[in-house]
Amino acid sequence: MTLQLLRLVTGDGQVLASYPVSTALNGPGEQDGSGCTPRGEHYIRARIGAGLPAGTVFRGRRPTGEIYSPGLGLEHPGRDWILSRILWLCGREWGKNRGPGVDTFRRFIYIHGTPDSEPMGVPLSHGCVRMRNAHILELFERVGPGAAVYIH
């Protein structure tokens, strides 16, 4: 299996940074309810969490007031942790990752932080692209709304 990576690249293809990530345990796919990570051309539609502390816990894209800790993780073992920052993705390809039945934005697919105890480089998410908290904080500062994202 190939290590899963997110690469930040310039318009001419120069790699500025590379981060291990975790995509969907169910693999790639675009269908609503699939739990898969959508492929193809996307863009960052919204950036959520600017100025909040690292480890901020989000539910429904809103901070809960909690800061993640291993103890909090033990209290809520089944929770799908969305931490630190959210880059909410929107598909650009009608019928593939945008529109009825396949819409990345309406599926709430994000690039987001996750507990640092979670493995990276292997598929384990529910469809989103998970990153280490330090990495999502860094990436968040380097990209803005409208930034192109390509998932393959």
Chimera marker file (.cmm) of the C-alpha trace (Angstrom):
<marker_set name="trace">
<marker id="1" x="0.000" y="0.000" z="0.000" r="1" g="1" b="0" radius="0.5"/>
<marker id="2" x="1.251" y="3.490" z="-0.871" r="1" g="1" b="0" radius="0.5"/>
<marker id="3" x="1.681" y="5.950" z="1.983" r="1" g="1" b="0" radius="0.5"/>
<marker id="4" x="-1.099" y="8.546" z="1.819" r="1" g="1" b="0" radius="0.5"/>
<marker id="5" x="0.249" y="12.079" z="1.452" r="1" g="1" b="0" radius="0.5"/>
<marker id="6" x="-1.087" y="15.591" z="1.001" r="1" g="1" b="0" radius="0.5"/>
<marker id="7" x="1.269" y="17.790" z="-1.001" r="1" g="1" b="0" radius="0.5"/>
<marker id="8" x="1.112" y="21.578" z="-1.099" r="1" g="1" b="0" radius="0.5"/>
<marker id="9" x="2.279" y="22.608" z="-4.570" r="1" g="1" b="0" radius="0.5"/>
<marker id="10" x="2.695" y="25.823" z="-6.518" r="1" g="1" b="0" radius="0.5"/>
<marker id="11" x="0.952" y="26.439" z="-9.829" r="1" g="1" b="0" radius="0.5"/>
<marker id="12" x="4.057" y="25.213" z="-11.666" r="1" g="1" b="0" radius="0.5"/>
<marker id="13" x="4.241" y="21.977" z="-9.655" r="1" g="1" b="0" radius="0.5"/>
<marker id="14" x="6.937" y="22.850" z="-7.100" r="1" g="1" b="0" radius="0.5"/>
<marker id="15" x="6.303" y="20.922" z="-3.861" r="1" g="1" b="0" radius="0.5"/>
<marker id="16" x="6.311" y="23.339" z="-0.907" r="1" g="1" b="0" radius="0.5"/>
<marker id="17" x="5.322" y="20.825" z="1.780" r="1" g="1" b="0" radius="0.5"/>
<marker id="18" x="4.274" y="17.206" z="2.158" r="1" g="1" b="0" radius="0.5"/>
<marker id="19" x="2.189" y="15.751" z="4.995" r="1" g="1" b="0" radius="0.5"/>
<marker id="20" x="1.053" y="12.219" z="5.856" r="1" g="1" b="0" radius="0.5"/>
<marker id="21" x="-2.754" y="11.988" z="5.876" r="1" g="1" b="0" radius="0.5"/>
<marker id="22" x="-5.484" y="9.427" z="6.391" r="1" g="1" b="0" radius="0.5"/>
<marker id="23" x="-8.385" y="9.140" z="3.945" r="1" g="1" b="0" radius="0.5"/>
<marker id="24" x="-11.452" y="6.875" z="4.042" r="1" g="1" b="0" radius="0.5"/>
<marker id="25" x="-11.312" y="3.368" z="5.415" r="1" g="1" b="0" radius="0.5"/>
<marker id="26" x="-13.968" y="2.588" z="2.766" r="1" g="1" b="0" radius="0.5"/>
<marker id="27" x="-11.627" y="3.764" z="0.009" r="1" g="1" b="0" radius="0.5"/>
<marker id="28" x="-12.262" y="6.267" z="-2.751" r="1" g="1" b="0" radius="0.5"/>
<marker id="29" x="-15.761" y="7.081" z="-3.954" r="1" g="1" b="0" radius="0.5"/>
<marker id="30" x="-18.201" y="9.892" z="-4.440" r="1" g="1" b="0" radius="0.5"/>
<marker id="31" x="-21.654" y="8.545" z="-3.539" r="1" g="1" b="0" radius="0.5"/>
<marker id="32" x="-23.614" y="10.121" z="-0.677" r="1" g="1" b="0" radius="0.5"/>
<marker id="33" x="-23.544" y="7.908" z="2.396" r="1" g="1" b="0" radius="0.5"/>
<marker id="34" x="-20.616" y="5.832" z="1.127" r="1" g="1" b="0" radius="0.5"/>
<marker id="35" x="-18.094" y="6.875" z="3.768" r="1" g="1" b="0" radius="0.5"/>
<marker id="36" x="-15.592" y="7.166" z="0.915" r="1" g="1" b="0" radius="0.5"/>
<marker id="37" x="-13.166" y="9.965" z="0.060" r="1" g="1" b="0" radius="0.5"/>
<marker id="38" x="-14.246" y="11.774" z="-3.120" r="1" g="1" b="0" radius="0.5"/>
<marker id="39" x="-11.753" y="12.004" z="-5.962" r="1" g="1" b="0" radius="0.5"/>
<marker id="40" x="-11.032" y="14.664" z="-8.519" r="1" g="1" b="0" radius="0.5"/>
<marker id="41" x="-10.866" y="18.435" z="-8.624" r="1" g="1" b="0" radius="0.5"/>
<marker id="42" x="-12.054" y="20.367" z="-5.579" r="1" g="1" b="0" radius="0.5"/>
<marker id="43" x="-11.480" y="23.733" z="-3.972" r="1" g="1" b="0" radius="0.5"/>
<marker id="44" x="-11.510" y="25.046" z="-0.428" r="1" g="1" b="0" radius="0.5"/>
<marker id="45" x="-14.943" y="26.570" z="0.038" r="1" g="1" b="0" radius="0.5"/>
<marker id="46" x="-14.561" y="27.538" z="3.715" r="1" g="1" b="0" radius="0.5"/>
<marker id="47" x="-11.824" y="27.809" z="6.338" r="1" g="1" b="0" radius="0.5"/>
<marker id="48" x="-13.066" y="27.235" z="9.888" r="1" g="1" b="0" radius="0.5"/>
<marker id="49" x="-11.278" y="27.716" z="13.197" r="1" g="1" b="0" radius="0.5"/>
<marker id="50" x="-8.935" y="30.663" z="12.639" r="1" g="1" b="0" radius="0.5"/>
<marker id="51" x="-7.561" y="31.947" z="15.937" r="1" g="1" b="0" radius="0.5"/>
<marker id="52" x="-8.831" y="29.037" z="18.034" r="1" g="1" b="0" radius="0.5"/>
<marker id="53" x="-6.426" y="26.974" z="20.156" r="1" g="1" b="0" radius="0.5"/>
<marker id="54" x="-4.795" y="23.845" z="18.761" r="1" g="1" b="0" radius="0.5"/>
<marker id="55" x="-6.874" y="20.802" z="19.650" r="1" g="1" b="0" radius="0.5"/>
<marker id="56" x="-10.192" y="22.687" z="19.568" r="1" g="1" b="0" radius="0.5"/>
<marker id="57" x="-12.992" y="20.132" z="19.155" r="1" g="1" b="0" radius="0.5"/>
<marker id="58" x="-15.621" y="20.765" z="16.463" r="1" g="1" b="0" radius="0.5"/>
<marker id="59" x="-19.086" y="19.286" z="16.022" r="1" g="1" b="0" radius="0.5"/>
<marker id="60" x="-21.171" y="20.446" z="13.099" r="1" g="1" b="0" radius="0.5"/>
<marker id="61" x="-18.327" y="22.836" z="12.178" r="1" g="1" b="0" radius="0.5"/>
<marker id="62" x="-18.719" y="24.685" z="15.476" r="1" g="1" b="0" radius="0.5"/>
<marker id="63" x="-16.295" y="24.637" z="18.394" r="1" g="1" b="0" radius="0.5"/>
<marker id="64" x="-17.697" y="22.702" z="21.357" r="1" g="1" b="0" radius="0.5"/>
<marker id="65" x="-15.616" y="24.567" z="23.948" r="1" g="1" b="0" radius="0.5"/>
<marker id="66" x="-13.526" y="21.432" z="24.496" r="1" g="1" b="0" radius="0.5"/>
<marker id="67" x="-9.807" y="21.038" z="23.841" r="1" g="1" b="0" radius="0.5"/>
<marker id="68" x="-8.854" y="17.486" z="22.919" r="1" g="1" b="0" radius="0.5"/>
<marker id="69" x="-6.839" y="15.459" z="25.407" r="1" g="1" b="0" radius="0.5"/>
<marker id="70" x="-6.199" y="11.716" z="25.714" r="1" g="1" b="0" radius="0.5"/>
<marker id="71" x="-8.563" y="11.729" z="28.718" r="1" g="1" b="0" radius="0.5"/>
<marker id="72" x="-11.352" y="13.288" z="26.674" r="1" g="1" b="0" radius="0.5"/>
<marker id="73" x="-10.690" y="10.663" z="24.010" r="1" g="1" b="0" radius="0.5"/>
<marker id="74" x="-11.134" y="7.889" z="26.591" r="1" g="1" b="0" radius="0.5"/>
<marker id="75" x="-14.432" y="9.446" z="27.765" r="1" g="1" b="0" radius="0.5"/>
<marker id="76" x="-15.788" y="9.350" z="24.169" r="1" g="1" b="0" radius="0.5"/>
<marker id="77" x="-14.192" y="6.316" z="22.487" r="1" g="1" b="0" radius="0.5"/>
<marker id="78" x="-16.480" y="6.179" z="19.438" r="1" g="1" b="0" radius="0.5"/>
<marker id="79" x="-16.347" y="9.861" z="18.526" r="1" g="1" b="0" radius="0.5"/>
<marker id="80" x="-15.021" y="10.911" z="15.111" r="1" g="1" b="0" radius="0.5"/>
<marker id="81" x="-12.743" y="13.727" z="16.258" r="1" g="1" b="0" radius="0.5"/>
<marker id="82" x="-12.556" y="16.874" z="14.124" r="1" g="1" b="0" radius="0.5"/>
<marker id="83" x="-9.867" y="19.036" z="15.680" r="1" g="1" b="0" radius="0.5"/>
<marker id="84" x="-7.947" y="22.324" z="15.379" r="1" g="1" b="0" radius="0.5"/>
<marker id="85" x="-9.006" y="23.540" z="11.898" r="1" g="1" b="0" radius="0.5"/>
<marker id="86" x="-11.383" y="22.631" z="9.070" r="1" g="1" b="0" radius="0.5"/>
<marker id="87" x="-10.852" y="23.173" z="5.348" r="1" g="1" b="0" radius="0.5"/>
<marker id="88" x="-14.285" y="22.398" z="3.869" r="1" g="1" b="0" radius="0.5"/>
<marker id="89" x="-14.060" y="21.065" z="0.318" r="1" g="1" b="0" radius="0.5"/>
<marker id="90" x="-16.348" y="21.619" z="-2.654" r="1" g="1" b="0" radius="0.5"/>
<marker id="91" x="-16.207" y="19.559" z="-5.843" r="1" g="1" b="0" radius="0.5"/>
<marker id="92" x="-15.613" y="21.192" z="-9.228" r="1" g="1" b="0" radius="0.5"/>
<marker id="93" x="-16.767" y="18.311" z="-11.476" r="1" g="1" b="0" radius="0.5"/>
<marker id="94" x="-20.510" y="18.184" z="-12.089" r="1" g="1" b="0" radius="0.5"/>
<marker id="95" x="-21.841" y="14.642" z="-11.833" r="1" g="1" b="0" radius="0.5"/>
<marker id="96" x="-18.584" y="13.328" z="-10.366" r="1" g="1" b="0" radius="0.5"/>
<marker id="97" x="-18.073" y="15.222" z="-7.089" r="1" g="1" b="0" radius="0.5"/>
<marker id="98" x="-20.628" y="18.014" z="-7.418" r="1" g="1" b="0" radius="0.5"/>
<marker id="99" x="-24.373" y="17.770" z="-7.783" r="1" g="1" b="0" radius="0.5"/>
<marker id="100" x="-27.101" y="15.330" z="-6.727" r="1" g="1" b="0" radius="0.5"/>
<marker id="101" x="-25.913" y="12.119" z="-5.083" r="1" g="1" b="0" radius="0.5"/>
<marker id="102" x="-22.195" y="12.936" z="-5.265" r="1" g="1" b="0" radius="0.5"/>
<marker id="103" x="-21.734" y="16.421" z="-3.792" r="1" g="1" b="0" radius="0.5"/>
<marker id="104" x="-18.516" y="16.722" z="-1.758" r="1" g="1" b="0" radius="0.5"/>
<marker id="105" x="-19.669" y="19.930" z="-0.048" r="1" g="1" b="0" radius="0.5"/>
<marker id="106" x="-23.069" y="18.518" z="0.938" r="1" g="1" b="0" radius="0.5"/>
<marker id="107" x="-21.329" y="15.349" z="2.167" r="1" g="1" b="0" radius="0.5"/>
<marker id="108" x="-19.363" y="17.564" z="4.609" r="1" g="1" b="0" radius="0.5"/>
<marker id="109" x="-15.951" y="16.419" z="3.381" r="1" g="1" b="0" radius="0.5"/>
<marker id="110" x="-13.117" y="18.300" z="5.086" r="1" g="1" b="0" radius="0.5"/>
<marker id="111" x="-9.401" y="18.358" z="5.541" r="1" g="1" b="0" radius="0.5"/>
<marker id="112" x="-9.131" y="18.508" z="9.342" r="1" g="1" b="0" radius="0.5"/>
<marker id="113" x="-7.049" y="17.682" z="12.392" r="1" g="1" b="0" radius="0.5"/>
<marker id="114" x="-7.423" y="14.463" z="14.334" r="1" g="1" b="0" radius="0.5"/>
<marker id="115" x="-5.902" y="13.104" z="17.569" r="1" g="1" b="0" radius="0.5"/>
<marker id="116" x="-2.154" y="12.709" z="17.207" r="1" g="1" b="0" radius="0.5"/>
<marker id="117" x="-2.513" y="9.119" z="18.434" r="1" g="1" b="0" radius="0.5"/>
<marker id="118" x="-4.369" y="8.210" z="15.213" r="1" g="1" b="0" radius="0.5"/>
<marker id="119" x="-2.276" y="6.516" z="12.502" r="1" g="1" b="0" radius="0.5"/>
<marker id="120" x="-1.364" y="8.577" z="9.447" r="1" g="1" b="0" radius="0.5"/>
<marker id="121" x="-0.495" y="7.403" z="5.966" r="1" g="1" b="0" radius="0.5"/>
<marker id="122" x="-3.208" y="4.721" z="5.958" r="1" g="1" b="0" radius="0.5"/>
<marker id="123" x="-6.958" y="4.873" z="5.245" r="1" g="1" b="0" radius="0.5"/>
<marker id="124" x="-9.026" y="5.125" z="8.463" r="1" g="1" b="0" radius="0.5"/>
<marker id="125" x="-11.370" y="8.116" z="8.145" r="1" g="1" b="0" radius="0.5"/>
<marker id="126" x="-15.112" y="8.294" z="7.438" r="1" g="1" b="0" radius="0.5"/>
<marker id="127" x="-14.457" y="10.117" z="4.143" r="1" g="1" b="0" radius="0.5"/>
<marker id="128" x="-12.547" y="13.221" z="5.186" r="1" g="1" b="0" radius="0.5"/>
<marker id="129" x="-8.823" y="13.823" z="4.868" r="1" g="1" b="0" radius="0.5"/>
<marker id="130" x="-7.358" y="13.663" z="8.387" r="1" g="1" b="0" radius="0.5"/>
<marker id="131" x="-4.082" y="15.344" z="9.328" r="1" g="1" b="0" radius="0.5"/>
<marker id="132" x="-1.890" y="15.773" z="12.387" r="1" g="1" b="0" radius="0.5"/>
<marker id="133" x="-2.903" y="18.895" z="14.307" r="1" g="1" b="0" radius="0.5"/>
<marker id="134" x="0.441" y="20.659" z="13.804" r="1" g="1" b="0" radius="0.5"/>
<marker id="135" x="0.170" y="19.966" z="10.068" r="1" g="1" b="0" radius="0.5"/>
<marker id="136" x="-3.399" y="21.250" z="9.639" r="1" g="1" b="0" radius="0.5"/>
<marker id="137" x="-2.471" y="24.389" z="11.596" r="1" g="1" b="0" radius="0.5"/>
<marker id="138" x="0.458" y="24.979" z="9.228" r="1" g="1" b="0" radius="0.5"/>
<marker id="139" x="-1.535" y="24.198" z="6.080" r="1" g="1" b="0" radius="0.5"/>
<marker id="140" x="-4.442" y="26.388" z="7.224" r="1" g="1" b="0" radius="0.5"/>
<marker id="141" x="-2.129" y="29.400" z="7.349" r="1" g="1" b="0" radius="0.5"/>
<marker id="142" x="-0.807" y="28.705" z="3.849" r="1" g="1" b="0" radius="0.5"/>
<marker id="143" x="-4.028" y="28.248" z="1.863" r="1" g="1" b="0" radius="0.5"/>
<marker id="144" x="-7.099" y="30.380" z="1.397" r="1" g="1" b="0" radius="0.5"/>
<marker id="145" x="-10.653" y="30.031" z="0.161" r="1" g="1" b="0" radius="0.5"/>
<marker id="146" x="-10.686" y="28.957" z="-3.467" r="1" g="1" b="0" radius="0.5"/>
<marker id="147" x="-7.366" y="27.094" z="-3.268" r="1" g="1" b="0" radius="0.5"/>
<marker id="148" x="-7.367" y="24.122" z="-5.633" r="1" g="1" b="0" radius="0.5"/>
<marker id="149" x="-7.380" y="20.607" z="-4.148" r="1" g="1" b="0" radius="0.5"/>
<marker id="150" x="-6.935" y="17.495" z="-6.275" r="1" g="1" b="0" radius="0.5"/>
<marker id="151" x="-7.614" y="14.074" z="-4.710" r="1" g="1" b="0" radius="0.5"/>
<marker id="152" x="-6.414" y="10.958" z="-6.486" r="1" g="1" b="0" radius="0.5"/>
<link id1="1" id2="2" r="1" g="1" b="0" radius="0.2"/>
<link id1="2" id2="3" r="1" g="1" b="0" radius="0.2"/>
<link id1="3" id2="4" r="1" g="1" b="0" radius="0.2"/>
<link id1="4" id2="5" r="1" g="1" b="0" radius="0.2"/>
<link id1="5" id2="6" r="1" g="1" b="0" radius="0.2"/>
<link id1="6" id2="7" r="1" g="1" b="0" radius="0.2"/>
<link id1="7" id2="8" r="1" g="1" b="0" radius="0.2"/>
<link id1="8" id2="9" r="1" g="1" b="0" radius="0.2"/>
<link id1="9" id2="10" r="1" g="1" b="0" radius="0.2"/>
<link id1="10" id2="11" r="1" g="1" b="0" radius="0.2"/>
<link id1="11" id2="12" r="1" g="1" b="0" radius="0.2"/>
<link id1="12" id2="13" r="1" g="1" b="0" radius="0.2"/>
<link id1="13" id2="14" r="1" g="1" b="0" radius="0.2"/>
<link id1="14" id2="15" r="1" g="1" b="0" radius="0.2"/>
<link id1="15" id2="16" r="1" g="1" b="0" radius="0.2"/>
<link id1="16" id2="17" r="1" g="1" b="0" radius="0.2"/>
<link id1="17" id2="18" r="1" g="1" b="0" radius="0.2"/>
<link id1="18" id2="19" r="1" g="1" b="0" radius="0.2"/>
<link id1="19" id2="20" r="1" g="1" b="0" radius="0.2"/>
<link id1="20" id2="21" r="1" g="1" b="0" radius="0.2"/>
<link id1="21" id2="22" r="1" g="1" b="0" radius="0.2"/>
<link id1="22" id2="23" r="1" g="1" b="0" radius="0.2"/>
<link id1="23" id2="24" r="1" g="1" b="0" radius="0.2"/>
<link id1="24" id2="25" r="1" g="1" b="0" radius="0.2"/>
<link id1="25" id2="26" r="1" g="1" b="0" radius="0.2"/>
<link id1="26" id2="27" r="1" g="1" b="0" radius="0.2"/>
<link id1="27" id2="28" r="1" g="1" b="0" radius="0.2"/>
<link id1="28" id2="29" r="1" g="1" b="0" radius="0.2"/>
<link id1="29" id2="30" r="1" g="1" b="0" radius="0.2"/>
<link id1="30" id2="31" r="1" g="1" b="0" radius="0.2"/>
<link id1="31" id2="32" r="1" g="1" b="0" radius="0.2"/>
<link id1="32" id2="33" r="1" g="1" b="0" radius="0.2"/>
<link id1="33" id2="34" r="1" g="1" b="0" radius="0.2"/>
<link id1="34" id2="35" r="1" g="1" b="0" radius="0.2"/>
<link id1="35" id2="36" r="1" g="1" b="0" radius="0.2"/>
<link id1="36" id2="37" r="1" g="1" b="0" radius="0.2"/>
<link id1="37" id2="38" r="1" g="1" b="0" radius="0.2"/>
<link id1="38" id2="39" r="1" g="1" b="0" radius="0.2"/>
<link id1="39" id2="40" r="1" g="1" b="0" radius="0.2"/>
<link id1="40" id2="41" r="1" g="1" b="0" radius="0.2"/>
<link id1="41" id2="42" r="1" g="1" b="0" radius="0.2"/>
<link id1="42" id2="43" r="1" g="1" b="0" radius="0.2"/>
<link id1="43" id2="44" r="1" g="1" b="0" radius="0.2"/>
<link id1="44" id2="45" r="1" g="1" b="0" radius="0.2"/>
<link id1="45" id2="46" r="1" g="1" b="0" radius="0.2"/>
<link id1="46" id2="47" r="1" g="1" b="0" radius="0.2"/>
<link id1="47" id2="48" r="1" g="1" b="0" radius="0.2"/>
<link id1="48" id2="49" r="1" g="1" b="0" radius="0.2"/>
<link id1="49" id2="50" r="1" g="1" b="0" radius="0.2"/>
<link id1="50" id2="51" r="1" g="1" b="0" radius="0.2"/>
<link id1="51" id2="52" r="1" g="1" b="0" radius="0.2"/>
<link id1="52" id2="53" r="1" g="1" b="0" radius="0.2"/>
<link id1="53" id2="54" r="1" g="1" b="0" radius="0.2"/>
<link id1="54" id2="55" r="1" g="1" b="0" radius="0.2"/>
<link id1="55" id2="56" r="1" g="1" b="0" radius="0.2"/>
<link id1="56" id2="57" r="1" g="1" b="0" radius="0.2"/>
<link id1="57" id2="58" r="1" g="1" b="0" radius="0.2"/>
<link id1="58" id2="59" r="1" g="1" b="0" radius="0.2"/>
<link id1="59" id2="60" r="1" g="1" b="0" radius="0.2"/>
<link id1="60" id2="61" r="1" g="1" b="0" radius="0.2"/>
<link id1="61" id2="62" r="1" g="1" b="0" radius="0.2"/>
<link id1="62" id2="63" r="1" g="1" b="0" radius="0.2"/>
<link id1="63" id2="64" r="1" g="1" b="0" radius="0.2"/>
<link id1="64" id2="65" r="1" g="1" b="0" radius="0.2"/>
<link id1="65" id2="66" r="1" g="1" b="0" radius="0.2"/>
<link id1="66" id2="67" r="1" g="1" b="0" radius="0.2"/>
<link id1="67" id2="68" r="1" g="1" b="0" radius="0.2"/>
<link id1="68" id2="69" r="1" g="1" b="0" radius="0.2"/>
<link id1="69" id2="70" r="1" g="1" b="0" radius="0.2"/>
<link id1="70" id2="71" r="1" g="1" b="0" radius="0.2"/>
<link id1="71" id2="72" r="1" g="1" b="0" radius="0.2"/>
<link id1="72" id2="73" r="1" g="1" b="0" radius="0.2"/>
<link id1="73" id2="74" r="1" g="1" b="0" radius="0.2"/>
<link id1="74" id2="75" r="1" g="1" b="0" radius="0.2"/>
<link id1="75" id2="76" r="1" g="1" b="0" radius="0.2"/>
<link id1="76" id2="77" r="1" g="1" b="0" radius="0.2"/>
<link id1="77" id2="78" r="1" g="1" b="0" radius="0.2"/>
<link id1="78" id2="79" r="1" g="1" b="0" radius="0.2"/>
<link id1="79" id2="80" r="1" g="1" b="0" radius="0.2"/>
<link id1="80" id2="81" r="1" g="1" b="0" radius="0.2"/>
<link id1="81" id2="82" r="1" g="1" b="0" radius="0.2"/>
<link id1="82" id2="83" r="1" g="1" b="0" radius="0.2"/>
<link id1="83" id2="84" r="1" g="1" b="0" radius="0.2"/>
<link id1="84" id2="85" r="1" g="1" b="0" radius="0.2"/>
<link id1="85" id2="86" r="1" g="1" b="0" radius="0.2"/>
<link id1="86" id2="87" r="1" g="1" b="0" radius="0.2"/>
<link id1="87" id2="88" r="1" g="1" b="0" radius="0.2"/>
<link id1="88" id2="89" r="1" g="1" b="0" radius="0.2"/>
<link id1="89" id2="90" r="1" g="1" b="0" radius="0.2"/>
<link id1="90" id2="91" r="1" g="1" b="0" radius="0.2"/>
<link id1="91" id2="92" r="1" g="1" b="0" radius="0.2"/>
<link id1="92" id2="93" r="1" g="1" b="0" radius="0.2"/>
<link id1="93" id2="94" r="1" g="1" b="0" radius="0.2"/>
<link id1="94" id2="95" r="1" g="1" b="0" radius="0.2"/>
<link id1="95" id2="96" r="1" g="1" b="0" radius="0.2"/>
<link id1="96" id2="97" r="1" g="1" b="0" radius="0.2"/>
<link id1="97" id2="98" r="1" g="1" b="0" radius="0.2"/>
<link id1="98" id2="99" r="1" g="1" b="0" radius="0.2"/>
<link id1="99" id2="100" r="1" g="1" b="0" radius="0.2"/>
<link id1="100" id2="101" r="1" g="1" b="0" radius="0.2"/>
<link id1="101" id2="102" r="1" g="1" b="0" radius="0.2"/>
<link id1="102" id2="103" r="1" g="1" b="0" radius="0.2"/>
<link id1="103" id2="104" r="1" g="1" b="0" radius="0.2"/>
<link id1="104" id2="105" r="1" g="1" b="0" radius="0.2"/>
<link id1="105" id2="106" r="1" g="1" b="0" radius="0.2"/>
<link id1="106" id2="107" r="1" g="1" b="0" radius="0.2"/>
<link id1="107" id2="108" r="1" g="1" b="0" radius="0.2"/>
<link id1="108" id2="109" r="1" g="1" b="0" radius="0.2"/>
<link id1="109" id2="110" r="1" g="1" b="0" radius="0.2"/>
<link id1="110" id2="111" r="1" g="1" b="0" radius="0.2"/>
<link id1="111" id2="112" r="1" g="1" b="0" radius="0.2"/>
<link id1="112" id2="113" r="1" g="1" b="0" radius="0.2"/>
<link id1="113" id2="114" r="1" g="1" b="0" radius="0.2"/>
<link id1="114" id2="115" r="1" g="1" b="0" radius="0.2"/>
<link id1="115" id2="116" r="1" g="1" b="0" radius="0.2"/>
<link id1="116" id2="117" r="1" g="1" b="0" radius="0.2"/>
<link id1="117" id2="118" r="1" g="1" b="0" radius="0.2"/>
<link id1="118" id2="119" r="1" g="1" b="0" radius="0.2"/>
<link id1="119" id2="120" r="1" g="1" b="0" radius="0.2"/>
<link id1="120" id2="121" r="1" g="1" b="0" radius="0.2"/>
<link id1="121" id2="122" r="1" g="1" b="0" radius="0.2"/>
<link id1="122" id2="123" r="1" g="1" b="0" radius="0.2"/>
<link id1="123" id2="124" r="1" g="1" b="0" radius="0.2"/>
<link id1="124" id2="125" r="1" g="1" b="0" radius="0.2"/>
<link id1="125" id2="126" r="1" g="1" b="0" radius="0.2"/>
<link id1="126" id2="127" r="1" g="1" b="0" radius="0.2"/>
<link id1="127" id2="128" r="1" g="1" b="0" radius="0.2"/>
<link id1="128" id2="129" r="1" g="1" b="0" radius="0.2"/>
<link id1="129" id2="130" r="1" g="1" b="0" radius="0.2"/>
<link id1="130" id2="131" r="1" g="1" b="0" radius="0.2"/>
<link id1="131" id2="132" r="1" g="1" b="0" radius="0.2"/>
<link id1="132" id2="133" r="1" g="1" b="0" radius="0.2"/>
<link id1="133" id2="134" r="1" g="1" b="0" radius="0.2"/>
<link id1="134" id2="135" r="1" g="1" b="0" radius="0.2"/>
<link id1="135" id2="136" r="1" g="1" b="0" radius="0.2"/>
<link id1="136" id2="137" r="1" g="1" b="0" radius="0.2"/>
<link id1="137" id2="138" r="1" g="1" b="0" radius="0.2"/>
<link id1="138" id2="139" r="1" g="1" b="0" radius="0.2"/>
<link id1="139" id2="140" r="1" g="1" b="0" radius="0.2"/>
<link id1="140" id2="141" r="1" g="1" b="0" radius="0.2"/>
<link id1="141" id2="142" r="1" g="1" b="0" radius="0.2"/>
<link id1="142" id2="143" r="1" g="1" b="0" radius="0.2"/>
<link id1="143" id2="144" r="1" g="1" b="0" radius="0.2"/>
<link id1="144" id2="145" r="1" g="1" b="0" radius="0.2"/>
<link id1="145" id2="146" r="1" g="1" b="0" radius="0.2"/>
<link id1="146" id2="147" r="1" g="1" b="0" radius="0.2"/>
<link id1="147" id2="148" r="1" g="1" b="0" radius="0.2"/>
<link id1="148" id2="149" r="1" g="1" b="0" radius="0.2"/>
<link id1="149" id2="150" r="1" g="1" b="0" radius="0.2"/>
<link id1="150" id2="151" r="1" g="1" b="0" radius="0.2"/>
<link id1="151" id2="152" r="1" g="1" b="0" radius="0.2"/>
</marker_set>
